[in-house]
Each structure stands twice: as structure tokens, then as C-alpha cells.
Amino acid sequence: MLDSNIVAVSLPAIARNLHGEFADVEWVVSAYILPFAALLVPAGALADMLGRKRVLLIGLSVFTLASALCGLAPNLPVLNTARALQAVGAALQLSSSMAVITHGFAPDERRRVYAIWGTVLGFAPSLGPVVGGLVTFYFGWRWAFLINLPIGAVLIALVFSSVDESRDPHAQRLDIPGIVLFGTGLFSIVWALIGANNAGWGSATTLAKLAVGAALLYGFVLVERNHPRPMLDLSLFRDKTFVGAAVAMLGYAASAQVMMTLLPLYLQDSLGQSPATAGLAMIPFALPLLIGPSVGGKLAHHMTSRAILTMALVMVSSGDALIALAIFNGFGYSLVVVGMAITGSGAGLLNSETAKAQISAVPPERAGMASGIASATRFVGIIFGLAGLGAVLAEVAESNLRRFGQSAISGQTIDWHALSQKIVGGDAAGAISSLPLRVHEIAEHAVHSSVTHGFGAALSAGAVIALCSGLFSWRLLRR
């Protein structure tokens, strides 16, 4: 979980060092989150079948090795391939660890344990930008990955000494067709969303990728409906409470958790902060994520899940809207920090409550599948949030850059699209240096204006997503 966000502050440094654009920056994140989301459900089934301790050890070993490959990557293709391998290990870890917890504690103890688990789950991603910023500033971005090597070694030793083996005695062989269809369908849609900024939203390439992705996911539904023991039990979606919790999880991930990637970019691209400063500037967002699950556990004694989830999503929507207002009006960090604290507080409440609401709808003997569904829902939301809000950011930034630049810089042939991609990716200085010297001052103003409008639009879209998710959850969840 730490590694899902530790690169957030490092992205501009990676883009500059490995000569990447905004789409490349998105893939550094998506190359990890996409396989992670696609493999979480089958990883849970694999843990039920082979043994939770064994799969946990395999996941930790793969993750640690892949982290070394990330830290030594000479270019972006190698880095993204290693990130995908990291995701395989991460999926095996997360699904099996949740199943270990479910198996290791009695039902009356699980509320307290889920609260602790939710605190850890919230603490690690929130710590990511802070640790990543400090490590990148003082040691370089490669150490954001290499730091995992000693951590991995300690965790492997702890699992050997502290975890008992367990498995589902009724588990059957893996649902290979379902795994392939779900993973490839999800990849095709995300590939279309990220590539649309270059290919065009109405281009044949983009539409073909979306059509293929939709067809593959439809095939996945057909396969799962006819499988004797599917990796995803579709009958769960007849339960309005389960669907309401899933909608809340998707909204939370797409409007709040994705800000762990977008806000560090904003702090560096628009406010000009260093990686270390940007990481520390994320503390008002990160701190409520740490304490939110324990507060949510206390509120659960007096409020229903329906009330907590709806209230928290409205808080996220309000926080995102306040940040957007601050960005559009040039208020700087002083008002942004208030919005970050509000969004972080809502996200902290959602962090464990969404998982608890989903997992409670699944029979205990399929704990691996339950944790896989909850985690996969979270990361599918992050993927679509990153791709969707990233598309809004890139499109609005380029539109504003092109409009302002064409009126202010005449007589120059400039590739506004390529320029915008480099700027939003975090290499504004490199983009401006490629222009003629006499237009640098004008270009700097155009860059600041375009980036500001792009991030403001992305935060506004996040506010709408959170509000709609809250309304749907209120309607679907049982009282």
C-alpha cells in the first residue's frame, strides 16, 4: 500500500530523468495499479486454495525482487515492466493478508481488528508522498523503490515466525478464463483512456480499445455466470447493500485516493514546490487518513454504515470543491490546505467502512474472495479516477495553453500538444527551455495559467464524482 503512492511526489523527477511526458507519468502509476486491481480477486482465490501463508510469502518475495528492478531501471519501459511485476507481488500480499486476519480472529474480535487494519491501510498510502518526497529530494527517485528491499526482508521473516497456515477446504482450481478476460478487458479500457489525449477521444484507435475492453468484460460476466465456483460471485450484486458499498468504494477511490497522485503534481507543477516540500505539504491530507478509521469505528456504534458512507463522501466532495475554488482564484496553499484536510477526513472515514460493508456481505469461508473484491473495487476506482481526472487535467491544460499561447506568441510554429504533455508531466522548465529565448517570460505565464486551469477542472470533476457516489450510496444502502 505504501508503494501505491510513494512515487506520487517522484513523478516529475522520473519524467525529467527518463525523458517522459504526462502519459508516461500516468503509466508509472497505472502499470502498478492496473495489474494490482486485475489480480486481487484471483489472488484471493489462490490464497484460499494454496494456503494464505504460502501465498503471502510468495507475494513478498516477488514484490521485493521487483522493487530492486524498479530502482535499477534504465528507461521507462523497463521501469513500467518492473512496476507491473511489483503489482503481482502486491496483489498476492494484500489478498492473502486480509484472509489471514479473517481466519486468525473470532467474529467478536474482528470489528477491532478491521479498525486496526484500516488504520494501517490508511497510514501507508498517506505516508507514501511524505516518504517519497523526502527520499527523492535527498537520495533520488530510485531510492523510493530500493527502500523496499530491507522492509521486504523483515516482513518475510515476520511471516515465517508469526503466521499460521490456513486454506479453504472447498477451494477448487483457478478460474483462468475469468482472470484473463477481466485483466485484459480492464487493461484495454484504461489504455484507451490514457492514450486518448494523444490519439483523440473520437479516434478509431480510442473507440476500438474501448469496444474491445467492453466486449472482454462482457465475456467475463458470461463466464462467471456459468462457472461452478467463480472468482467473482455475481449473485452478490443482487444485494443492494453490497452494491451501495461498492459504489461508495469506487467514488472514494476515484475522488479522494487518486488525489494522492494529483495533488503532489499540483504542488510541484503549479506552486513550484520541491519534492520534499510537496511531500510535507501533503500531511494535512494524510494525517486524517491515519486517524479516520479509528474515528469511524467509534461512530459505527451510533451511526449506520449508510449514514457514515454518505456523510464521508459529501465531505470529500466539499474538500475537492474547496481546493478547486482555491486553485481557480489563485489563493495558493493557504486555502488548499483546508480543502485537503476536509477531503482527507472524509477519506479516513471511508477507508475501513467501505471495506467492512462489502466484506460483511460475503460468507466467511470465502475470505480470500471477499478481501479480493473489496481491494479490487478500490483499485479499479483509483485506475478510472487517475485516467479520467488525468484526461480532464491534460485536456483543459492543453486547451488553455493553446488559446493563451497562440494569442501571445505569434510567428512561432509550436507543437502545443507535446509542450502541454511535458508541462503537465512535471517538466515545465524543460518544456520552456525548448522555446526561443525571447518568449520564455510569456511562456512561463501561459504555463502557469494552463496548469492552474487543468488542476482546477480535475478537482471539480472529483467533487462531482464524490457527490454522485454519496447520493447513490444513500439510495442503495439499507437503513
Buried (B, 14 or more C-beta within 10 A) or exposed (E): BBBBBBBBBBBBBBBBBBEBBBBBBBBBBBBBBBBBBBBBBBBBBBBBBBBBBBBBBBBBBBBBBBBBBBBEBEEBEBBBBBBBBBBBBBBBBBBBBBBBBBBBBEEEEBBEBBBBBBBBBBBBBBBBBBBBBBBBBEEBBBBBBBBBEEBBEEBBEEBEEEBEEBBBEEBEEBBEBBBBBBBBBBBBBBBBBBBBBBBEEEBEBBBEBBEBBBEBBEBBBEBBEEBEBBBBBEEBEEBEBBBBBBBBBBBBBBBBBBBBBBBBBBBBBBBEBBBBBBBBBBBBBBBBBBBBBBBBBEBBEEBBBBBBBBBBBBBBBBBBBBBBBBBBEEBEBEBBBBBBBBBBBBBBBBBBBBBBBBBBBBEEBBBBBBBBBBBBBBBBBBBBBBBBBBBBBBBBBBBBBBBBBEEEBEEEEBEBBBBBBBBBBBBBBBBBEEBEEEBEEBBBEBBBBBBBBBBBBBBBBBBEBBBBBBBBBBEBBEE
